[in-house]
Amino acid sequence: MMAFADKQTQCCSRGCEIIVCEPDERLVRCIINGVHKAPLTQGQREWLINEADWAGEGSYPAEEAGELTDVELAKRTLSAWQEYVQTHF
């Protein structure tokens, strides 16, 4: 279900310093790419969980995200955002 999150975008293929996406997506991609190495805070994890739950419209329930690593959680959120865009735009 997270195939999109595993794909490199053109800008990500050369490093996160040149990403042209919004700040939220930039952070998520930097987590996935290993650029952001610090563990996420509980607040950051909750934000990612809530984003995936909202954007996934039931496909990414919050109660299933608690044990995910930071990278897995970031991939889950990015995939949920992508699915939301594909569904609504």
C-alpha positions in Angstrom: 0.0 0.0 0.0 3.0 2.3 0.4 4.5 2.0 -3.0 4.4 5.7 -3.7 6.4 6.5 -0.6 9.2 4.2 -1.8 9.6 6.1 -5.1 12.1 8.9 -5.3 11.0 12.1 -6.8 13.2 14.0 -9.2 14.2 16.5 -6.6 14.8 14.0 -3.9 17.2 12.0 -6.0 19.8 14.6 -5.5 19.3 15.2 -1.8 16.8 16.8 0.5 18.4 20.3 0.3 16.8 21.0 -3.0 13.3 19.7 -2.4 10.7 22.1 -3.8 7.7 20.7 -2.0 5.9 22.2 0.9 7.7 22.2 4.3 5.5 19.4 5.7 6.2 17.1 2.8 9.9 18.1 2.8 10.2 17.0 6.4 8.4 13.7 5.7 10.7 13.0 2.7 13.8 13.9 4.8 12.7 11.3 7.4 12.2 8.7 4.7 15.6 9.5 3.1 17.5 9.4 6.4 18.5 13.0 6.3 16.4 13.8 9.5 18.0 11.3 11.9 16.8 12.6 15.3 13.9 10.5 16.7 10.5 12.1 16.3 8.9 13.6 19.3 5.6 12.2 20.5 3.9 15.4 19.2 5.5 14.9 15.7 4.5 11.2 15.7 0.9 12.1 16.7 0.8 14.7 13.9 1.9 12.2 11.3 -0.6 9.6 12.6 -3.4 12.1 12.5 -2.4 13.3 9.0 -2.4 9.7 7.7 -5.7 8.9 9.4 -7.4 12.1 8.0 -5.9 11.9 4.5 -6.3 8.1 4.2 -10.0 8.4 5.0 -10.1 5.2 6.9 -7.3 3.4 5.1 -4.7 4.3 7.7 -6.4 4.1 11.1 -4.5 5.7 14.0 -4.7 2.7 16.2 -2.6 0.7 13.8 0.3 3.2 13.7 1.6 3.1 17.3 4.3 0.5 16.8 5.6 1.8 13.5 9.2 3.2 13.2 9.6 6.9 12.3 10.4 6.0 8.7 7.4 3.7 8.4 5.2 6.3 9.8 6.5 8.9 7.4 6.0 6.6 4.5 2.5 5.9 5.7 1.7 9.6 5.8 3.2 10.4 2.4 1.2 7.5 0.9 -2.0 8.7 2.5 -1.5 12.2 1.2 -0.9 10.9 -2.3 -4.0 8.7 -2.2 -6.0 11.8 -1.0 -4.7 13.8 -4.0 -5.5 11.0 -6.4 -9.0 10.7 -5.1 -10.0 14.3 -4.8 -8.1 16.2 -7.5 
